[in-house]
């Protein structure tokens, strides 16, 4: 029987460093639309949902996601774990994928690889950033719905609720604990000095150049190699990885 896998991307306009960043446009398309158009190419995903906040300024995200044929959900801005869990609950998925909309060039094929790796591993949680060797902006987390539900029920610290997965990671075998079994999806080389996420104006400058030069449909390795070959890390290398 096919495993039901729900991909949820978090999206909001009220970012602190580059306000409204996901609504910034490149060649007539917002970063959010670029992000979602790429994710629609995922083969291992059953449904895609955009989880945004109840803030009035995020209504445009909710409406546009629906217009583009995707599911959308509005919930708490501060309790992101609650927003994420409630968004997922009605779908009754076996697995949940977490990505974020400030990663416009997230590779759908890589998402599929991490999902299939999770499906074939006897674990509760898989990520390709437990060891940060992929470029920042290619971050993917995959976990069972039961794991998400357990985190939602048991997390009681603000630090565990303002993001989705800290409780899972903090209590996993990879952190010396036994509550969850976790595994890292490995990268052959270390590309941790490359940023394809958008937090600062310099990040947007790099993404704009990549899309103008290569288009918005290339693989993460094609973008990475182009950055390296043309020394484009100089554009945003001073920004510290989150």
PAROGU-930462 format. One record per residue: z, x, y of N, C-alpha, C, CB in turn. Coordinates in pm, whole numbers, plus 32768, in hexadecimal, padded with zeros to 4 digits. Glycine has a CB too. Layout:
BEGIN
ZXYZXYZXYZXY/...
REM end
This chain:
BEGIN
800080547F8880008000800080008057807D807A7FA18001/7FAD803480DD7FA4808381588024807881A97F2C805681AC/805280EA81D880CB80EC822B80A980BC82B781098179822F/80FB806182EB80E6802E8372811F809183D581277FA18384/80C980C7842980F18131848680D38106851580A781B68465/813C80F58563813180C985EE813E8141864B819D805F860F/80DA8156869E80E281BE8704810F81818788805882068715/817981BA87C081AB818D884281A1820088A5823F815A8837/815F81E58914815C8247898081AF821389F480CA826589AD/820382688A2A825782458A9B820A825B8B1D82DB82978A9B/821681FB8B7881CB82058BF6821A81C68C67814181C38BE9/8223820C8CD6826081D38D4F8226821B8DC882FC81E18D4C/822C81D88E3C81F582148EB5825D82628F0381BA81A88F0E/82DC82458EEC8347827F8F3E837383088F0B83BF82218F41/831583638EFB833783EB8ED2836D84378F4B82BB84358E96/83CC848E8F33841284CF8FA383C1853D8FE5849585078F73/837485898F96833185FE8FCF82A585E19004832786698F67/825C858A8FC281D585678FF081C684D08FE3816585B48F9C/81F3848C904A81FC83FB9047817383BA902D823783C790CA/817483578FD480F983108FB4809183648F6D80BD82DC9030/80BE83CD8F28805F842E8EF17FFF83F08E8C80AA849F8EAF/802E83928E397FD5835D8DD27F6C82FE8E0B802683158D68/7F7C82D98E8B7F1782848ECC7EB682D68F217F5C821C8F24/7ECB835B8F267E6D83B28F6C7DE983B48F1E7EA684428F7B/7D7B83BC8F677CF883AE8F287CA984308F227CA783478F72/7C5D843C8EB87BF984A68EAA7B7784638E817C2785148E40/7B1284718ED37A8F84338EB97A9A839C8EA07A4D84778E40/7AEE835B8EEF7AF882C98EE87B5282928E7C7A7482928ED6/7B9182E98E2E7BEC82BB8DC57C7982F18DE07BBB82E88D39/7CDD829C8DD07D6682CC8DE17D8C83248D6A7DC982558DF0/7DF183778D807E2483CA8D127E5383728C9F7E9684258D43/7E8D82FF8CC07EBC82A38C577E4782728C037F06822C8C94/7DDA824D8C447D66821B8BFA7D2882898BA47CFD81E28C5A/7D2283028BD87CEE83748B8A7D4483878B0E7CEC83F68BE0/7DC683868B237E2983968AB67E14832A8A4B7EB9838E8AEE/7E0A82AD8A757E00823E8A167D78823B89D17E1981BB8A5D/7D0D825B8A1A7C89825E89DD7C8382C5896D7C1D827C8A46/7CC8833589827CCC839C89197D1D836A88A17D09841F8950/7D8F832A88BC7DE582FB884F7DA3828F87FB7E6982C88887/7D49824388377D0281DA87EC7CAF8214877A7CA88189884A/7C968296877E7C4882D887157C9C8300869D7C038351874D/7D2082ED86A57D78830E86347D5482B785BC7E0D82FA865B/7D4E82F385477D2C82AA84CC7DA98284847B7CD082FF8475/7E1782C984907E9082B1843F7EF1825184827ED683358424/7EC7821684F27F1C81BC85407EF2812C85287F1581DE85D7/7F5280D4850F7F37804784FA7F2C7FFC857E7FA4800884A3/7F89801885DA7F8B7FD8865E7FB4803D86C87FEC7F5F865E/7F88802587437FAF807787B67FF5801D881B7F3480BF87F7/8066804A884D80B47FFD88AE80DA8056892381327FC0886C/80D08020899C80FA80678A148182802F8A3F808F80598A88/81E880848A3F826F80598A63828E80858AF182D880918A00/829780258B4B82B480448BD6833680008C008240801A8C32/835680068C8183D87FD58CB083CA7F4C8CF2841580388D12/843D7F138D1584437E928D5984317E9E8DF084C67E4E8D3A/84237F198E21840D7F2C8EB1838B7EE88EDB840A7FC28ED5/838D7EAB8F5183177E618F7F829C7EBB8F8B83347E209005/82B17F398FAF823F7F938FC181FD7FB88F3B826C80129009/82427F9B8ECC82077FB88E4981BE7F418E0E82737FE58DEA/81B77ED48E59816E7E5F8E2A80DB7E818E15817C7DEA8E8D/80A67EDC8E67801A7F038E5A7FFF7F468DD47FF17F618ECC/80627F918DA280537FD08D1F804D7F668CB380C780328D04/80A87F078CBB80AD7E998C5A802A7E4C8C5A81237E3A8C7A/7FFA7E268CD07F807DD58CDB7F047E238CAE7F6E7DA58D6A/7EFA7EA18CD77E857EF08CB17E817F098C1B7E857F758CFB/7EF47F228BDF7EF87F398B4E7EC47EC08B047F877F5B8B20/7EED7E4A8B317EBD7DCD8AF47E267DBF8B0A7F077D538B2F/7DFA7DDF8B847D6C7DD38BA67D177E2E8B4E7D557DF48C3A/7D4F7EA28B2B7D067F018AD87D157EE38A437D367F8E8AF4/7D517E718A227D587E4689967DCB7E8089477CDB7E688953/7E327EB0898B7EA47EEC89467F207E9689577EBD7F7A897B/7F807EAA88FF80017E68890C80507EAD897C80507E6B8885/80A87E6289BD80FD7E9E8A2281857E598A2280BC7E958AAD/81E97EA38A4E82737E718A4E82BA7EA98AC882BE7E9A89CA/83117E568B04835F7E838B7783F37E7C8B5483407E2D8BF5/843A7EE98B7184C87EEF8B5385127F498BB584DE7F1E8AC6/85897F718B8D85E17FBF8BE485A180428C1086657FDB8B9D/85B480648C8F858380E58CBF85DF81568C95857680E38D58/8662813F8C9886C381A98C7D86E581B68BE9874281908CCB/86F281468BA2870E814A8B12868881488AC9876A80D18AE6/864A81BA8AC385C381C38A8B85C681AB89F58584824D8AA9/863181D389B3863F81B98924863E8123890986C081F988ED/868380D6895D86858045894E85F9800B896586EA800789AF/85B7803A89CD852E800B89E984D28026897384F7804E8A68/84DD809C893E848680C888D284A180778853849A815E88B7/8521806788318544801D87B785187F8B87C185DC8024879E/85347F4B8831850F7EBE884084777EAC8843854C7E8588C0/84317F0D8876839E7F088875836A7F0D87E583637F7D88C7/83AB7F5D8792837C7F71870883A67F0086AA83AF7FF586D3/84197EC586C584597E6C866484007DFA863484D57E32869F/83BB7DB6868D836D7D40866682F77D63860C833C7CF986E2/82CE7DE2860B825D7E0B85B882877E278527821C7E8685F4/83087E3B8512833D7E5C848D82EF7ECE844B833A7DE18434/82DF7F3E849282907FAC845982E07FFC83F28260800984C9/82998043839E82DA80A3834482F981248391828180C182C9/8298814D83E282A481C9842F828681AE84C28245823583F7/82C381FE851782AD81F485A78283827E85DB832D81C085F1/8221827F863281F382FB8671821982F5870481578310865F/8256835F8736827A836487C4822783CE880B8310838087D5/81E183A38873819B83FF88CD81B783D2895C8100840488AF/818C842089BD81A383FA8A49812184028A98820F84568A88/811683AA8AFB809883998B43807B84078BA7809783158B89/80DB84638BBD80BE84D48C16807785448BCA813F85098C56/804785248B527FF885828B017F6C85488AF1803C859D8A75/7F19854C8B597E9985068B567E36853B8AEF7E59850D8BDB/7E4285BB8AC97DE285F58A6C7E1C860689DF7DB3867B8AA0/7E8085B589BF7EB885B689377E48859B88D37F2A854C8929/7E4385ED886A7DD485EB880B7DEE8583879D7DBF867887CC/7D98851D87917DAD84B6872B7DA884ED869C7D468449873A/7D56855286867D4F858E86007DD185D485DD7CD985F085F7/7E0E861486417E908654862A7EFB85EB860F7EB786AB86A4/7EF5857C86577F53850E863D7F4784E185AC7F398495869D/7ECC84CF857E7EB784A784F27EEF850F84907E21849384D8/7EDC858E84B07F0E85F984587FA785F2844B7EE48683848E/7FEB85DF84BB807D85DB84B980AD855D847080B685DF8549/806884EE8484808C8472843E807D848383A7803583FC8470/800B84B7837C7FF384C882EC8055852C82AF7F6384F882D4/8077859282FC80DB85F482D0816185AD82BA80EA86688338/81858553831682038509830A820084AB8291821D84B9838B/8191846582808184840782108194844E818A80FD83C08215/816884CB8185816A8516810781E3857080F780EE856980FD/82408568815582BB85B7814D83308559813582D2860A81CF/838D858380E88403853280CB846B85468139843E85558040/844A851881B084A1852F822384AA84B08278846E85A58279/850784B282D7851A8443833384CE845983B685AE842E8350/84B784D883D7848384FB845B842B8577844F84F6851484C1/83B785718491835D85E58499833285F4852B82E085D4843B/832A866F855882F7868B85DE82AD870F85DB836A868F8646/8251871F8639820D87A08646824A87F486B68177878B865F/82C187C986E78303881587538393883B8733830087C587D2/83BE882B86B4844088638690843B88FB86A28467883E85FD/83C88933868383A789BD86A8833289B2870983848A1A8628/834689DA878682E489BC87F082738A2287F5832A89B68878/82148A14879A81A18A6D879681208A2987C281918AA4870B/811B89A487BE80A6895D87F380AC895E888B80A088CC87BD/803A894F88CE803D89458961809488CF898D7FAE8937899A/80DB88E189FA812688728A3480C188088A5F817F88A08AAD/80D4878D8A2F807287248A48802C86F789C9800C87538AAB/804E873B895A801E871188D6809686ED887E7FC787828893/80FA86AF88BA817A869488788175860F882E81ED869488DE/819D861287AE8197859B87598216859587048117859D86FD/8253851F86FF82C6850886A882A8848F864F834984F186FB/82CA849A85CF82B3842F856F8333841A851F823A844F8510/8360839E851483DC838384CC83D982F78490845683928529/842B82E1842C842F825D83EE847181FA844E847B82618367/844D817C8442848C811784978521810F847B844A808E8481/8548811F83FD85D7811983DB86258189842085EA81228343/85E581FC84328624826A847B86368246850D85CF82EB846E/85CF820C854985D881DE85D48647817685E3855181A48603/864E8119858686B280AF858D874080E78582869B8048851E/87518149852B87D48188851C87FD81CF859D87D281EC84A6/879E821485DA87BA8259865987DE81F386C5874082AD8686/8795818386CA87AE811B872E883980DF871E874380AB8724/886380CA86A188E6808E8687895980EE86A188ED805D85F7/8944816E868489B481CD868389BE822686FE89A98223860A/89528235874A8957828B87C189B0824B882B88C882A487FA/8A0C829888608A64826188C98A7082BC89438AEE82488891/8A2B832B89448A2C838489B889B183688A0E8A30841A898C/89C383738A91895083618AEA88E083C28AC9897B83738B7C/8905843C8AA688A284A48A87885184828A0A88E7852B8A75/8888842B89B688428403893C87F18383894F88A683F088CA/8805834189C087BF82C289D7875782CB8A468824825689F9/876283318A9B86FE833E8B06867D837B8AD1873583948B79/868183AC8A56860A83D58A0B86128394898285FF84738A00/85A88398893685A3834B88B985E083958843851583278899/85C88417883885E5845A87B9865784C087B8856D849D878D/86A184D98824870D853D881C8772852487AE87558543889E/879984A6879987FC8489873087C684B086A7882283F38731/87468496868F870884B9860F8705855085FE867A847F8605/86D38595866386C68627865B874F866A8650867A865D86D7/87AE863B869F88338678869F887B866886198888863B870C/8857860185CE889C85E6854F8845860184D488CA8556854C/87DD865384E687818671847987A486F5843586F2867784AD/876E870783BE878687828372875487FD83BC8743877982E8/86EE87ED840E86BA885E845B871E888D84C586368839849D/8784883C84DE87EE885E853D8873887184F687FB87F385A8/886C8883847188E5889C84238934882183FC893E88F58471/88F787AB8405893C872E83E388F286E68372894786D28460/892C8679834288F9863A82C988CF85A882DA89608642825E/88DC8572835388C084E48365882B84C5835588EF84B783EE/87D5851E83858744850B837B870185898343870884E88405/8693857282FA864285E382CC85CA85F08328861485CF8237/85BA86678360854F867F83C184FB86F6839685898696844E/848186F983CA8424876583A983C8877E842083D287448329/83A787FB8435834B881F84A182BD8828846B837488A484E2/825C87F184B781D08803849681A2888584D98178878884C4/817B88E9848B8166896F84C280E089828507817389D38456/80E089E1856280668A0E85A5804B8A9D857A80728A038642/7FCD8ABE855F7FAC8B44852C7FCA8BB285907F188B498506/7FB98B9586107FD38BF7867880338BBE86DF7F4F8C2486BB/80648C14873680C28BE8879D80798BD3882181358C4E87AE/806A8B53884780288B3088C5808C8AF489287FB58ACE88AB/810A8B17891B81728AD6896B81688AF48A0081F98B008939/81168B588A2681078B788AB4809A8B248AF780E88C0D8AC6/805E8AC88AAB7FF18A758AE1802589E78AFB7F788A728A7F/800689B58B728033892E8B9A7FBC88D08BA9808289348C1D/7FC088628B5C7F5D87F78B6D7FA387748B907F0987E58AED/8020877D8BB7806987098BE5805F87038C7D80FC870D8BB6/808686928CB7807B86848D48810386608D83801386188D6E/814486C38DC081C486AF8E0481BC86D58E97823087018DC0/816287308EB7815887688F3D80C687648F6C818F87F98F41/80AE876F8FEF8024877090217FCC87DB8FDF8025878890B7/8006884E8FBF7FB888B88F7E7F89888E8EF3800A89378F73/7FDC883F8EAE7FB5880C8E2B7F3C87B08E36802987C18DE9/7F4087588E9A7ED086FD8EAF7E51874C8ECF7EEF86998F22/7E5F87B78F1C7DED880C8F3F7DAC88458EC17E19887E8F9C/7DFE88708E627DC888A88DE67D82883C8D937E3888EA8D94/7DC287C98D837D86875D8D357D0187328D737DE686E58D2A/7CFE87298DF87C8487028E3E7C1487668E227C9C86F68ED5/7C3587E78E257BD0884D8E0B7B9D88448D7A7C0988DB8E27/7BFA88328D1B7BD288288C8F7B7287B38C797C4D88198C35/7B9387408CB47B4086CA8CA17ABA86D98CE97B88864D8CD3/7ABC87128D617A3E87268DAA79E387898D637A5B87568E38/7A2087F08D2579D188588CE379A788328C557A1F88DA8CE0/7A0087EE8C0C79E987D68B7D79DC87428B587A5888128B2E/7A0786E78BB17A0D865A8B8C7A9886378B5979A386398B23/7AAD85B88B3C7B33858C8B137B3B856A8A7E7B5D85138B63/7ADD85A08A2F7AD9857C89A17ADE85F489437A5C852E8985/7B0E866689747B1386DE89207B9686E788D17B01875B8976/7B98874188707C11875588207C7487AD886C7BED87958798/7CEF87AC883C7D548800887F7D30889388757DE087E78842/7CF288BB88077CCF894987F77C5D897088567CA689678765/7C008915886D7B93893388CC7BC9894389597B2888C388C8/7C2388EB89827C6288F98A067CB4897A8A0D7CBB887F8A25/7CFF899489A37D558A0C89A17D028A8B89AD7DA98A118920/7C998A94895D7C448B0C89617C038B1D89EA7BD88B0588F4/7BDC8AB08A277B9E8AB68AAC7C028AE88B147B678A2C8AD5/7C7D8ABA8B0A7CE78AE88B657CFD8B7D8B577D6B8A9D8B4B/7D038BAB8AD97D1C8C3A8ABF7CA68C8F8AED7D368C518A28/7C2D8C668AC87BB58CB58AE87B9D8CC08B7F7B3C8C778AA6/7BCA8C5B8BCB7BB28C5A8C5B7C318C738CAD7B758BD68C84/7C998CA28C697D178CC48CAA7D4B8C528D037D068D438CFE/7D428BD88CD27D6B8B658D227E038B4D8D1E7D248AE88CF1/7E4A8B998CCB7EDC8B8C8CCA7F158BB28D527F1B8BE38C5C/7EC98BFE8DA07EF98C288E247F0D8BB18E827E968C8B8E62/7ECB8B418E657ED58ACC8EBC7F628A918EBB7E708A618E92/7F9E8A898E4280218A478E3980878A958DE7801189BE8DFE/80758B188DDE80CC8B678D87815B8B738DB980928BEF8D77/81728B588E3A81F88B688E7082548AF28E4F81EF8B798F06/821C8A878E17826C8A108DF982AF8A238D718214898D8DFA/83318A0B8D6E837E8A208CF3836C89A98C9684148A368D13/835989C68C178349895C8BB383CA890C8BA7832289968B28/83BB88858BA18430882E8B93846B883C8B08840A879B8BAF/
REM end
